[in-house]
Amino acid sequence: MSCDFDQIIDRRHTDSAKWRRYDEDILPLWVADMDFTVPEPVIRALEERVAHGIFGYGQPPDGLCEVIQERLARLYGWRVETDEIFFLPGVVTGFNLACHAVGAPGDEVLVETPVYWPMLDAPENSGRTCKVVPLVEEDERYEHDFDGFERAILDTDTGRTSLFLLCNPHNPVGRVFETTELARLAEICRRRGRGDCLAHSGSFQILKPTPHAGQRLGAPPDRLAKQPFLAVADLGHELRRRCLLQEHRQYPGVIHPERGAEQLAVEGDAVLRKGL
């Protein structure tokens, strides 16, 4: 399948939210809404569906879970069971549901910043408090403040930190967190966590494992190294039991996830599944 990424498509006089939002001298370079034509197989599948002529309530097609399982195993070495897969209308819905499913109103939810802004709103939407732990900039990339992370769990106003929202690969700093970093975060959550779910991990707004280990944009090529994506739950059975994980697939020209793209959430604990 070939794609023409040099084709210029004028969307200024359409219903495009990003092109109608700013003055004409602004170029909105949104990641989630790119100005590329939808791939031909997507157009063909939509045309075939539209030709049917009836648009009632639908369900995921037969075999979709198996396709997802094969894809996660092939790309990430991440093996999940069919009953661990839930379909959601969008990535933002996913971490809002996670906040509702874990803990209780009044609990604190830990988030590392800077981060994709809807993650900061999700705790308050469910009656929780968002507690921020800033990432620190060191040696041309962002790092975790592990000491600050642990203090944030201990120094809680409510006495209960029930959830950690982790964005990995990270939006916007571009890090694909390394196994040692994830293991250290998981150990702090396991040792200090006072809630039901120690970690929530998601590969938000990522198409595939990135080849960059997390340097800032503009870092010299010799500073870039390959770092594959690792699902936090694969660090061990106990952590898998306490994790909610979400994957977001996005393709050029396809509708924005908050407007209907299929998502999936995967987790391994029966109690958490009931909460969802």
Buried (B, 14 or more C-beta within 10 A) or exposed (E): EEEEEEEEEEEEEEEBEBBEEEEEEEEBEEEBBBBBBBBEEBEEEEEEEEEEEEEEEEEEEEEBBEEBBEBBEEBBEBEBEEEBBBEBBBBBBBBBBBBBBBBEEEBBBBBBBBBBEBBBEBBEBBEBBBBBBBBEEEEEBBBBBBEBBBEBBEEBEBEBBBBBBBBBBBBBBBBBBBEEBBBBBBBBBBEBBBBBBBBBBBBBBBEEBBEBBBBBEEBEEEEBEEBBBBBBBBBEEEBBBBBBBBBBBBBBBBEBBEEEBBBBBBBBBEEBBEBB
